[in-house]
Amino acid sequence: MEQKPFAKVPGLVYLQAGGSYSGSHQGMRWRIFVQDGQFAAAVWPNPWNYAHTDDALKTHAQFSADEDGLHEAERWVDAQYYADVPRWKKAAESETF
């Protein structure tokens, strides 16, 4: 399977100003945000948003709050998807709205 990057944050300044950026990709939801002076990233399965998903279903990582850290966070999100495609596809199939 070709591993195309999909996680892209609009910019470093956006996050450093206290923003949070989230998205979804084929059953996996993701969020990159500032936490304790660092960038944090999280992934979890569909269908709920970050606040309404059980913490046990979320995977987190921390990164430096600079340009390199932002790119590492984006690559980490991509890697989480490709490391367990069946999990995310199953979550996509079980969406309830």
A tleap script that builds the chain and sets N, CA, C and O, in Angstrom:
source leaprc.protein.ff14SB
mol = sequence {
  NMET GLU GLN LYS PRO PHE ALA LYS VAL PRO
  GLY LEU VAL TYR LEU GLN ALA GLY GLY SER
  TYR SER GLY SER HIE GLN GLY MET ARG TRP
  ARG ILE PHE VAL GLN ASP GLY GLN PHE ALA
  ALA ALA VAL TRP PRO ASN PRO TRP ASN TYR
  ALA HIE THR ASP ASP ALA LEU LYS THR HIE
  ALA GLN PHE SER ALA ASP GLU ASP GLY LEU
  HIE GLU ALA GLU ARG TRP VAL ASP ALA GLN
  TYR TYR ALA ASP VAL PRO ARG TRP LYS LYS
  ALA ALA GLU SER GLU THR CPHE
}
set mol.1.N position { 0.843 -1.173 0.000 }
set mol.1.CA position { 0.000 0.000 0.000 }
set mol.1.C position { 0.892 1.241 0.000 }
set mol.1.O position { 1.809 1.360 0.812 }
set mol.2.N position { 0.613 2.143 -0.904 }
set mol.2.CA position { 1.359 3.398 -0.947 }
set mol.2.C position { 0.961 4.256 0.252 }
set mol.2.O position { -0.223 4.427 0.544 }
set mol.3.N position { 1.951 4.779 0.928 }
set mol.3.CA position { 1.692 5.566 2.137 }
set mol.3.C position { 1.742 7.055 1.813 }
set mol.3.O position { 2.794 7.688 1.901 }
set mol.4.N position { 0.600 7.596 1.442 }
set mol.4.CA position { 0.497 9.014 1.125 }
set mol.4.C position { 0.268 9.814 2.400 }
set mol.4.O position { -0.608 9.466 3.192 }
set mol.5.N position { 1.037 10.881 2.616 }
set mol.5.CA position { 0.795 11.720 3.790 }
set mol.5.C position { -0.548 12.445 3.683 }
set mol.5.O position { -0.946 12.866 2.597 }
set mol.6.N position { -1.229 12.584 4.789 }
set mol.6.CA position { -2.518 13.276 4.786 }
set mol.6.C position { -2.630 14.299 5.912 }
set mol.6.O position { -3.400 15.252 5.790 }
set mol.7.N position { -1.886 14.132 7.000 }
set mol.7.CA position { -1.985 15.044 8.145 }
set mol.7.C position { -1.189 16.312 7.845 }
set mol.7.O position { 0.033 16.269 7.705 }
set mol.8.N position { -1.876 17.410 7.749 }
set mol.8.CA position { -1.225 18.688 7.454 }
set mol.8.C position { -1.905 19.787 8.252 }
set mol.8.O position { -3.116 19.983 8.157 }
set mol.9.N position { -1.112 20.500 9.038 }
set mol.9.CA position { -1.598 21.616 9.853 }
set mol.9.C position { -1.336 22.902 9.078 }
set mol.9.O position { -0.303 23.019 8.419 }
set mol.10.N position { -2.257 23.875 9.144 }
set mol.10.CA position { -2.096 25.096 8.352 }
set mol.10.C position { -0.827 25.884 8.640 }
set mol.10.O position { -0.343 26.597 7.762 }
set mol.11.N position { -0.279 25.777 9.833 }
set mol.11.CA position { 0.956 26.491 10.098 }
set mol.11.C position { 1.360 26.499 11.553 }
set mol.11.O position { 0.548 26.296 12.456 }
set mol.12.N position { 2.630 26.738 11.749 }
set mol.12.CA position { 3.226 26.772 13.074 }
set mol.12.C position { 2.612 27.878 13.931 }
set mol.12.O position { 2.290 27.647 15.096 }
set mol.13.N position { 2.450 29.062 13.373 }
set mol.13.CA position { 1.921 30.204 14.122 }
set mol.13.C position { 0.510 29.910 14.623 }
set mol.13.O position { 0.152 30.296 15.736 }
set mol.14.N position { -0.275 29.244 13.821 }
set mol.14.CA position { -1.641 28.890 14.208 }
set mol.14.C position { -1.642 28.100 15.519 }
set mol.14.O position { -2.392 28.416 16.442 }
set mol.15.N position { -0.802 27.078 15.588 }
set mol.15.CA position { -0.759 26.258 16.793 }
set mol.15.C position { -0.130 27.001 17.963 }
set mol.15.O position { -0.603 26.894 19.095 }
set mol.16.N position { 0.930 27.750 17.697 }
set mol.16.CA position { 1.607 28.474 18.770 }
set mol.16.C position { 0.705 29.539 19.391 }
set mol.16.O position { 0.921 29.939 20.535 }
set mol.17.N position { -0.291 29.995 18.658 }
set mol.17.CA position { -1.233 30.982 19.184 }
set mol.17.C position { -2.303 30.321 20.051 }
set mol.17.O position { -3.276 30.966 20.443 }
set mol.18.N position { -2.122 29.051 20.344 }
set mol.18.CA position { -3.062 28.349 21.216 }
set mol.18.C position { -4.116 27.571 20.476 }
set mol.18.O position { -5.082 27.097 21.075 }
set mol.19.N position { -3.941 27.436 19.185 }
set mol.19.CA position { -4.914 26.713 18.389 }
set mol.19.C position { -4.767 25.210 18.489 }
set mol.19.O position { -3.835 24.690 19.102 }
set mol.20.N position { -5.683 24.553 17.889 }
set mol.20.CA position { -5.713 23.103 17.804 }
set mol.20.C position { -6.198 22.794 16.400 }
set mol.20.O position { -7.069 23.488 15.876 }
set mol.21.N position { -5.651 21.772 15.794 }
set mol.21.CA position { -6.075 21.426 14.454 }
set mol.21.C position { -6.393 19.944 14.424 }
set mol.21.O position { -5.617 19.126 14.919 }
set mol.22.N position { -7.529 19.598 13.846 }
set mol.22.CA position { -7.927 18.190 13.801 }
set mol.22.C position { -8.420 17.820 12.413 }
set mol.22.O position { -8.741 18.671 11.584 }
set mol.23.N position { -8.464 16.531 12.202 }
set mol.23.CA position { -8.943 16.020 10.929 }
set mol.23.C position { -9.309 14.553 11.069 }
set mol.23.O position { -9.276 13.994 12.165 }
set mol.24.N position { -9.655 13.945 9.963 }
set mol.24.CA position { -9.950 12.515 9.968 }
set mol.24.C position { -9.484 11.920 8.654 }
set mol.24.O position { -9.359 12.613 7.644 }
set mol.25.N position { -9.232 10.630 8.689 }
set mol.25.CA position { -8.767 9.923 7.502 }
set mol.25.C position { -9.205 8.468 7.596 }
set mol.25.O position { -8.658 7.697 8.384 }
set mol.26.N position { -10.181 8.103 6.800 }
set mol.26.CA position { -10.617 6.718 6.632 }
set mol.26.C position { -10.778 5.964 7.949 }
set mol.26.O position { -10.220 4.880 8.124 }
set mol.27.N position { -11.537 6.537 8.867 }
set mol.27.CA position { -11.847 5.876 10.126 }
set mol.27.C position { -10.997 6.317 11.305 }
set mol.27.O position { -11.313 5.992 12.449 }
set mol.28.N position { -9.925 7.050 11.045 }
set mol.28.CA position { -9.069 7.535 12.121 }
set mol.28.C position { -9.225 9.049 12.250 }
set mol.28.O position { -9.116 9.782 11.268 }
set mol.29.N position { -9.475 9.491 13.446 }
set mol.29.CA position { -9.521 10.936 13.722 }
set mol.29.C position { -8.205 11.325 14.369 }
set mol.29.O position { -7.574 10.520 15.054 }
set mol.30.N position { -7.796 12.568 14.148 }
set mol.30.CA position { -6.533 13.029 14.707 }
set mol.30.C position { -6.615 14.495 15.099 }
set mol.30.O position { -7.452 15.251 14.607 }
set mol.31.N position { -5.707 14.871 16.009 }
set mol.31.CA position { -5.659 16.242 16.503 }
set mol.31.C position { -4.222 16.578 16.874 }
set mol.31.O position { -3.536 15.764 17.493 }
set mol.32.N position { -3.759 17.766 16.503 }
set mol.32.CA position { -2.460 18.285 16.916 }
set mol.32.C position { -2.739 19.595 17.647 }
set mol.32.O position { -3.467 20.449 17.143 }
set mol.33.N position { -2.157 19.751 18.842 }
set mol.33.CA position { -2.468 20.897 19.686 }
set mol.33.C position { -1.288 21.207 20.605 }
set mol.33.O position { -0.329 20.438 20.672 }
set mol.34.N position { -1.360 22.327 21.305 }
set mol.34.CA position { -0.325 22.717 22.257 }
set mol.34.C position { -0.735 22.239 23.641 }
set mol.34.O position { -1.866 22.443 24.082 }
set mol.35.N position { 0.225 21.592 24.321 }
set mol.35.CA position { -0.030 21.096 25.680 }
set mol.35.C position { 1.272 21.192 26.466 }
set mol.35.O position { 2.288 20.623 26.068 }
set mol.36.N position { 1.239 21.905 27.571 }
set mol.36.CA position { 2.410 22.054 28.443 }
set mol.36.C position { 3.636 22.571 27.683 }
set mol.36.O position { 4.751 22.101 27.908 }
set mol.37.N position { 3.432 23.520 26.800 }
set mol.37.CA position { 4.533 24.134 26.066 }
set mol.37.C position { 5.107 23.297 24.938 }
set mol.37.O position { 6.129 23.662 24.356 }
set mol.38.N position { 4.472 22.189 24.625 }
set mol.38.CA position { 4.908 21.326 23.531 }
set mol.38.C position { 3.740 21.088 22.591 }
set mol.38.O position { 2.590 21.387 22.915 }
set mol.39.N position { 4.053 20.545 21.418 }
set mol.39.CA position { 2.989 20.080 20.546 }
set mol.39.C position { 2.625 18.675 20.991 }
set mol.39.O position { 3.495 17.868 21.319 }
set mol.40.N position { 1.346 18.395 20.997 }
set mol.40.CA position { 0.846 17.067 21.308 }
set mol.40.C position { 0.029 16.601 20.116 }
set mol.40.O position { -0.592 17.405 19.419 }
set mol.41.N position { 0.035 15.316 19.892 }
set mol.41.CA position { -0.780 14.735 18.834 }
set mol.41.C position { -1.554 13.572 19.421 }
set mol.41.O position { -1.081 12.881 20.323 }
set mol.42.N position { -2.743 13.367 18.900 }
set mol.42.CA position { -3.583 12.262 19.358 }
set mol.42.C position { -4.318 11.667 18.173 }
set mol.42.O position { -4.679 12.373 17.231 }
set mol.43.N position { -4.533 10.374 18.227 }
set mol.43.CA position { -5.364 9.683 17.234 }
set mol.43.C position { -6.365 8.824 17.981 }
set mol.43.O position { -6.098 8.368 19.093 }
set mol.44.N position { -7.526 8.604 17.363 }
set mol.44.CA position { -8.575 7.777 17.950 }
set mol.44.C position { -9.528 7.356 16.836 }
set mol.44.O position { -9.536 7.970 15.769 }
set mol.45.N position { -10.327 6.323 17.067 }
set mol.45.CA position { -11.240 5.844 16.023 }
set mol.45.C position { -12.516 6.685 15.915 }
set mol.45.O position { -12.941 7.317 16.881 }
set mol.46.N position { -13.112 6.679 14.729 }
set mol.46.CA position { -14.436 7.276 14.517 }
set mol.46.C position { -15.416 6.614 15.485 }
set mol.46.O position { -15.107 5.529 15.978 }
set mol.47.N position { -16.542 7.180 15.780 }
set mol.47.CA position { -17.143 8.319 15.111 }
set mol.47.C position { -17.071 9.628 15.896 }
set mol.47.O position { -17.430 10.673 15.355 }
set mol.48.N position { -16.618 9.610 17.157 }
set mol.48.CA position { -16.754 10.785 18.018 }
set mol.48.C position { -15.560 11.725 17.958 }
set mol.48.O position { -14.471 11.350 17.523 }
set mol.49.N position { -15.791 12.970 18.411 }
set mol.49.CA position { -14.704 13.927 18.473 }
set mol.49.C position { -13.819 13.626 19.695 }
set mol.49.O position { -14.112 12.721 20.476 }
set mol.50.N position { -12.758 14.380 19.842 }
set mol.50.CA position { -11.774 14.154 20.906 }
set mol.50.C position { -12.419 14.173 22.290 }
set mol.50.O position { -12.182 13.278 23.102 }
set mol.51.N position { -13.222 15.180 22.553 }
set mol.51.CA position { -13.817 15.346 23.881 }
set mol.51.C position { -14.808 14.239 24.238 }
set mol.51.O position { -15.011 13.948 25.417 }
set mol.52.N position { -15.416 13.631 23.246 }
set mol.52.CA position { -16.447 12.619 23.505 }
set mol.52.C position { -15.963 11.183 23.305 }
set mol.52.O position { -16.766 10.250 23.287 }
set mol.53.N position { -14.664 11.010 23.157 }
set mol.53.CA position { -14.105 9.670 22.982 }
set mol.53.C position { -13.429 9.237 24.275 }
set mol.53.O position { -12.719 10.022 24.904 }
set mol.54.N position { -13.647 8.005 24.664 }
set mol.54.CA position { -13.022 7.438 25.860 }
set mol.54.C position { -11.500 7.558 25.733 }
set mol.54.O position { -10.935 7.228 24.690 }
set mol.55.N position { -10.839 8.029 26.790 }
set mol.55.CA position { -9.387 8.193 26.769 }
set mol.55.C position { -8.651 6.888 26.472 }
set mol.55.O position { -7.551 6.913 25.921 }
set mol.56.N position { -9.236 5.770 26.823 }
set mol.56.CA position { -8.598 4.474 26.574 }
set mol.56.C position { -8.463 4.179 25.080 }
set mol.56.O position { -7.651 3.341 24.689 }
set mol.57.N position { -9.247 4.855 24.248 }
set mol.57.CA position { -9.194 4.630 22.799 }
set mol.57.C position { -8.237 5.587 22.089 }
set mol.57.O position { -8.031 5.474 20.881 }
set mol.58.N position { -7.655 6.523 22.830 }
set mol.58.CA position { -6.770 7.533 22.240 }
set mol.58.C position { -5.309 7.137 22.409 }
set mol.58.O position { -4.930 6.534 23.414 }
set mol.59.N position { -4.504 7.479 21.427 }
set mol.59.CA position { -3.057 7.317 21.496 }
set mol.59.C position { -2.448 8.707 21.367 }
set mol.59.O position { -2.828 9.467 20.476 }
set mol.60.N position { -1.504 9.050 22.249 }
set mol.60.CA position { -0.912 10.384 22.285 }
set mol.60.C position { 0.605 10.329 22.087 }
set mol.60.O position { 1.245 9.302 22.315 }
set mol.61.N position { 1.156 11.462 21.658 }
set mol.61.CA position { 2.608 11.649 21.586 }
set mol.61.C position { 2.904 13.130 21.761 }
set mol.61.O position { 2.050 13.972 21.482 }
set mol.62.N position { 4.110 13.452 22.222 }
set mol.62.CA position { 4.549 14.830 22.440 }
set mol.62.C position { 5.709 15.158 21.507 }
set mol.62.O position { 6.516 14.293 21.166 }
set mol.63.N position { 5.777 16.428 21.100 }
set mol.63.CA position { 6.809 16.890 20.179 }
set mol.63.C position { 7.243 18.294 20.570 }
set mol.63.O position { 6.506 19.009 21.250 }
set mol.64.N position { 8.421 18.686 20.147 }
set mol.64.CA position { 8.891 20.041 20.440 }
set mol.64.C position { 7.995 21.058 19.734 }
set mol.64.O position { 7.447 20.789 18.665 }
set mol.65.N position { 7.858 22.226 20.351 }
set mol.65.CA position { 6.965 23.269 19.823 }
set mol.65.C position { 7.718 24.171 18.836 }
set mol.65.O position { 7.825 25.382 19.030 }
set mol.66.N position { 8.227 23.551 17.787 }
set mol.66.CA position { 8.904 24.287 16.726 }
set mol.66.C position { 8.548 23.649 15.385 }
set mol.66.O position { 7.784 22.685 15.331 }
set mol.67.N position { 9.099 24.188 14.320 }
set mol.67.CA position { 8.781 23.692 12.977 }
set mol.67.C position { 9.078 22.197 12.835 }
set mol.67.O position { 8.277 21.453 12.268 }
set mol.68.N position { 10.223 21.765 13.349 }
set mol.68.CA position { 10.572 20.337 13.272 }
set mol.68.C position { 9.575 19.481 14.047 }
set mol.68.O position { 9.157 18.422 13.580 }
set mol.69.N position { 9.201 19.950 15.229 }
set mol.69.CA position { 8.234 19.210 16.035 }
set mol.69.C position { 6.889 19.099 15.349 }
set mol.69.O position { 6.233 18.059 15.418 }
set mol.70.N position { 6.476 20.172 14.686 }
set mol.70.CA position { 5.201 20.144 13.959 }
set mol.70.C position { 5.243 19.100 12.853 }
set mol.70.O position { 4.303 18.320 12.695 }
set mol.71.N position { 6.326 19.083 12.088 }
set mol.71.CA position { 6.436 18.101 11.000 }
set mol.71.C position { 6.532 16.675 11.545 }
set mol.71.O position { 6.001 15.742 10.944 }
set mol.72.N position { 7.204 16.508 12.675 }
set mol.72.CA position { 7.265 15.186 13.308 }
set mol.72.C position { 5.867 14.746 13.735 }
set mol.72.O position { 5.502 13.583 13.563 }
set mol.73.N position { 5.090 15.665 14.289 }
set mol.73.CA position { 3.733 15.339 14.714 }
set mol.73.C position { 2.879 14.922 13.522 }
set mol.73.O position { 2.128 13.951 13.605 }
set mol.74.N position { 2.991 15.648 12.421 }
set mol.74.CA position { 2.236 15.290 11.218 }
set mol.74.C position { 2.637 13.903 10.725 }
set mol.74.O position { 1.775 13.093 10.384 }
set mol.75.N position { 3.925 13.627 10.686 }
set mol.75.CA position { 4.395 12.301 10.242 }
set mol.75.C position { 3.957 11.204 11.210 }
set mol.75.O position { 3.642 10.091 10.790 }
set mol.76.N position { 3.938 11.519 12.511 }
set mol.76.CA position { 3.494 10.545 13.507 }
set mol.76.C position { 2.033 10.167 13.272 }
set mol.76.O position { 1.677 8.990 13.324 }
set mol.77.N position { 1.191 11.163 13.014 }
set mol.77.CA position { -0.229 10.897 12.741 }
set mol.77.C position { -0.351 9.982 11.527 }
set mol.77.O position { -1.074 8.986 11.571 }
set mol.78.N position { 0.351 10.312 10.445 }
set mol.78.CA position { 0.322 9.468 9.248 }
set mol.78.C position { 0.746 8.032 9.597 }
set mol.78.O position { 0.099 7.070 9.182 }
set mol.79.N position { 1.827 7.900 10.354 }
set mol.79.CA position { 2.360 6.576 10.708 }
set mol.79.C position { 1.367 5.777 11.543 }
set mol.79.O position { 1.281 4.557 11.400 }
set mol.80.N position { 0.616 6.450 12.416 }
set mol.80.CA position { -0.380 5.747 13.229 }
set mol.80.C position { -1.445 5.102 12.341 }
set mol.80.O position { -1.896 3.989 12.610 }
set mol.81.N position { -1.833 5.795 11.303 }
set mol.81.CA position { -2.818 5.226 10.384 }
set mol.81.C position { -2.247 3.996 9.680 }
set mol.81.O position { -2.857 2.926 9.690 }
set mol.82.N position { -1.079 4.156 9.072 }
set mol.82.CA position { -0.519 3.064 8.277 }
set mol.82.C position { -0.050 1.879 9.116 }
set mol.82.O position { 0.121 0.781 8.586 }
set mol.83.N position { 0.159 2.082 10.411 }
set mol.83.CA position { 0.566 0.986 11.289 }
set mol.83.C position { -0.589 0.042 11.621 }
set mol.83.O position { -0.359 -1.095 12.033 }
set mol.84.N position { -1.835 0.508 11.444 }
set mol.84.CA position { -2.975 -0.336 11.813 }
set mol.84.C position { -4.190 -0.041 10.923 }
set mol.84.O position { -5.271 0.270 11.424 }
set mol.85.N position { -4.006 -0.138 9.624 }
set mol.85.CA position { -5.071 0.160 8.658 }
set mol.85.C position { -6.349 -0.636 8.950 }
set mol.85.O position { -7.432 -0.056 8.875 }
set mol.86.N position { -6.283 -1.934 9.279 }
set mol.86.CA position { -7.527 -2.670 9.553 }
set mol.86.C position { -8.362 -2.058 10.685 }
set mol.86.O position { -9.590 -2.030 10.606 }
set mol.87.N position { -7.698 -1.573 11.733 }
set mol.87.CA position { -8.426 -0.941 12.848 }
set mol.87.C position { -9.213 0.268 12.360 }
set mol.87.O position { -10.385 0.432 12.700 }
set mol.88.N position { -8.577 1.100 11.574 }
set mol.88.CA position { -9.218 2.330 11.117 }
set mol.88.C position { -10.319 2.039 10.099 }
set mol.88.O position { -11.359 2.698 10.103 }
set mol.89.N position { -10.098 1.067 9.239 }
set mol.89.CA position { -11.142 0.714 8.264 }
set mol.89.C position { -12.370 0.157 8.973 }
set mol.89.O position { -13.502 0.437 8.579 }
set mol.90.N position { -12.140 -0.637 10.026 }
set mol.90.CA position { -13.259 -1.161 10.810 }
set mol.90.C position { -14.030 -0.009 11.459 }
set mol.90.O position { -15.261 -0.026 11.487 }
set mol.91.N position { -13.316 0.986 11.975 }
set mol.91.CA position { -13.968 2.152 12.581 }
set mol.91.C position { -14.765 2.928 11.536 }
set mol.91.O position { -15.840 3.450 11.834 }
set mol.92.N position { -14.248 3.002 10.332 }
set mol.92.CA position { -14.961 3.723 9.249 }
set mol.92.C position { -16.256 3.006 8.883 }
set mol.92.O position { -17.265 3.645 8.585 }
set mol.93.N position { -16.220 1.686 8.906 }
set mol.93.CA position { -17.400 0.902 8.556 }
set mol.93.C position { -18.482 0.947 9.626 }
set mol.93.O position { -19.658 0.738 9.329 }
set mol.94.N position { -18.097 1.214 10.855 }
set mol.94.CA position { -19.061 1.176 11.955 }
set mol.94.C position { -19.548 2.572 12.353 }
set mol.94.O position { -20.133 2.732 13.424 }
set mol.95.N position { -19.320 3.567 11.523 }
set mol.95.CA position { -19.774 4.911 11.841 }
set mol.95.C position { -21.284 4.952 12.013 }
set mol.95.O position { -22.031 4.352 11.240 }
set mol.96.N position { -21.711 5.664 13.030 }
set mol.96.CA position { -23.130 5.890 13.240 }
set mol.96.C position { -23.348 7.375 13.432 }
set mol.96.O position { -22.698 8.006 14.265 }
set mol.97.N position { -24.247 7.920 12.673 }
set mol.97.CA position { -24.534 9.359 12.776 }
set mol.97.C position { -25.999 9.566 13.017 }
set mol.97.O position { -26.451 10.705 13.134 }
savepdb mol mol.pdb
quit
